[in-house]
Amino acid sequence: MGAPKLIKPTESELEILQILWSKGMATVREVHEELAKSKDAGYTTTLKLMQIMNEKGIVKGTIP
């Protein structure tokens, strides 16, 4: 077996991770509200990014 595959988050994923690191845990809505303070991002964009992050194993949780 080889070394585990490293996942490098995208710039947008890093923004979400920074919010999650500061809050501990947060809903998609809470993350979106934080992002909206500094960026013009739609709720569905935030949701999709967090779904992708969940699939990659970067975040864990129940995401619709």
N, C-alpha and C positions, 0 to 999 in steps of 0.2 A: 504494500500500500504506500502511496505517495503522501506528501504533505497535504494538509487540508487546503482547499481552495480559498484564497483570500478574496473577500468581496470589498471592492472600493466603491463607497457611496458616491453618487453624483453630487453636484453642487446643491441642487434642490433637496436631495435626501439629507445632506449635511445640515441644511437650514432646519429641516424638520427634527433631526436628531438633536440639534442644539436646544430646541424648544423642549423636547422630551427630557433631555438631561437636566435642564433647569427646573422643570416641573415634577420630574419623577415619573408620573403617569399622567396621561391626558387623553381625552377623546379626540376624534377627528375634528369636531367642532371647535374645541379649545385650541388645538394646533392651528386650525385655519384662522381663528380670531387673532392669534399672535402673529401669524404670517401676514395677515391683512394690514397690520400696523406699518409694515415696512415694504410691502410688495403687493402688486395687483395680481392676486391669485384667486381663482374661483374655488368655491367649496368642492366641486366635483374633481377639480385638478388635485387638490390636497388629498381627497379621498382616494383617487386612483394611485397617486404616488405612495400613499401609505399601504394600499393593497399590494402594490409591487414590492414594497419594502418587506411586507409580511411574507410574501412568497419567497423572497430572497433569504429570509431568516434574519433580517436586520432588526426588525421589531417583532414583538409577539403581542397577540391580543385577539379579541373578537372584532373583526372588521366586516361589516356587511358586504 
